[in-house]
Each structure stands twice: as structure tokens, then as C-alpha cells.
């Protein structure tokens, strides 16, 4: 199952990069949460997550660097341009249930995401 989840993440990343919110909708659970460590400040459902992804001011999502299998979770490491204009690595820890994303947690430090997934 976990290789299948890695492939779903890659499919979702490519869809997000293209702005294909229809494909993203298929991958996200209706009650998905997306946050940076504070669930109270999260996108609380698929509608909110898709609205955030569709914001033009969000900018490019960055380059996919690595996708790490962690069972029912996948660590997604990306390279993006930081607020200071320098290249930086960031990560999301994506959790699945029944082949759909139920939670995405953003980590400014990829090692923190790896630790949270138990792969470091």
C-alpha cells in the first residue's frame, strides 16, 4: 500500500503544480486538515484546502525533491524560494486513510517531518 501512497503524492504534486484542483479534490478527504503544527489555524476541510491552493498570490509550489514512504504517511520534501529570495527545503507530512489525504502538516525543516514520521 505504501508505494501506492507515494505514487498518489507524486500525482497530487503534479496536479497542484498544474493548478489542477479537480485532481486534488479527488485525492483529499472531505475532512482533510492542512496546518503548520497548529490544527486550530488549519484548513479544516477540502473546500478550504482547495480555496487556499487556488489563490493566485500563493505562487509556485516549488520543486519536488524527495518523497519518503512512511507506511500510512508520506514525507514530501520540496525546494522553494524563501521570503529572503534564497532557495530552501521544506516538507509536508501527509497522512492517508483509505487512499485519501486526511492530514497535511507543513514543516519548515524537513528533518522535523522525517522525525515525526519515524524515518530519521
C-alpha positions in Angstrom: 0.0 0.0 0.0 2.8 2.5 0.9 4.3 2.6 -2.7 0.8 3.3 -3.9 0.6 6.3 -1.5 4.0 7.6 -2.8 2.6 7.5 -6.3 -0.6 9.3 -5.1 1.6 12.0 -3.6 3.5 12.4 -6.9 0.2 12.6 -8.8 -1.1 15.2 -6.4 2.1 17.2 -6.6 2.0 17.3 -10.4 -1.7 18.3 -10.3 -1.0 21.1 -7.8 1.9 22.3 -9.9 -0.5 22.5 -12.9 -3.3 24.1 -10.9 -5.5 21.0 -11.5 -7.8 21.4 -8.5 -10.2 18.7 -9.8 -7.5 16.0 -9.4 -6.6 17.5 -6.0 -10.3 17.3 -5.0 -10.2 13.5 -5.7 -7.1 13.0 -3.5 -8.3 15.0 -0.5 -10.7 13.6 2.1 -13.7 15.9 2.7 -12.5 16.5 6.2 -8.8 16.9 5.4 -6.8 19.2 7.7 -3.8 21.1 6.5 -1.7 23.1 9.0 1.7 24.1 10.2 1.6 22.4 13.5 -1.5 24.2 14.9 -4.7 22.4 14.0 -6.7 25.4 15.2 -5.2 27.5 12.5 -5.7 24.9 9.8 -7.6 24.4 6.6 -10.4 22.4 8.2 -11.8 20.6 5.2 -11.4 20.0 1.5 -13.2 23.2 0.5 -10.8 25.4 2.5 -7.7 23.5 1.3 -8.7 23.8 -2.4 -9.5 27.5 -1.9 -6.1 28.1 -0.4 -4.4 26.1 -3.2 -6.3 28.1 -5.8 -5.2 31.5 -4.5 -3.1 33.3 -7.2 -1.0 35.0 -4.6 0.2 31.6 -3.3 2.7 31.5 -6.1 4.6 28.4 -7.4 4.7 25.3 -5.1 8.4 24.6 -5.7 10.3 21.6 -6.9 9.6 18.1 -5.6 12.9 16.9 -4.2 12.0 13.6 -2.4 9.0 11.5 -1.4 9.6 9.2 1.5 7.4 6.2 2.3 6.5 6.0 6.0 3.6 3.5 6.0 0.3 5.4 6.1 2.3 8.6 5.9 4.5 10.1 3.2 7.1 12.8 3.8 7.2 15.2 0.9 10.3 17.4 0.6 10.2 20.4 -1.7 12.6 23.1 -2.7 11.2 26.6 -2.9 12.2 30.2 -2.9 12.0 31.6 0.7 10.9 35.0 1.7 14.5 36.2 1.6 14.8 35.1 -2.1 17.1 32.2 -1.2 16.4 28.5 -2.0 15.2 26.5 0.9 13.9 23.0 1.6 10.6 22.5 3.3 8.4 19.4 3.9 4.9 18.2 4.4 4.0 15.1 6.3 0.9 13.7 4.5 -1.3 11.1 6.2 -3.7 8.9 4.3 -6.8 6.8 5.1 -8.5 4.7 2.5 -6.3 6.2 -0.2 -7.2 9.8 0.6 -5.3 12.5 2.3 -6.7 13.2 5.8 -4.0 15.5 7.1 -1.0 17.5 5.8 1.4 19.1 8.3 3.9 21.6 7.0 7.4 21.6 8.4 9.9 24.4 7.7 12.7 21.8 8.4 12.5 18.5 6.5 14.3 16.7 9.3 11.4 17.6 11.7 9.0 15.9 9.2 11.2 12.9 8.9 11.3 12.6 12.7 7.6 13.0 13.0 7.2 10.1 10.5 9.8 8.0 12.3 12.1 7.8 9.3 15.0 9.7 10.8 
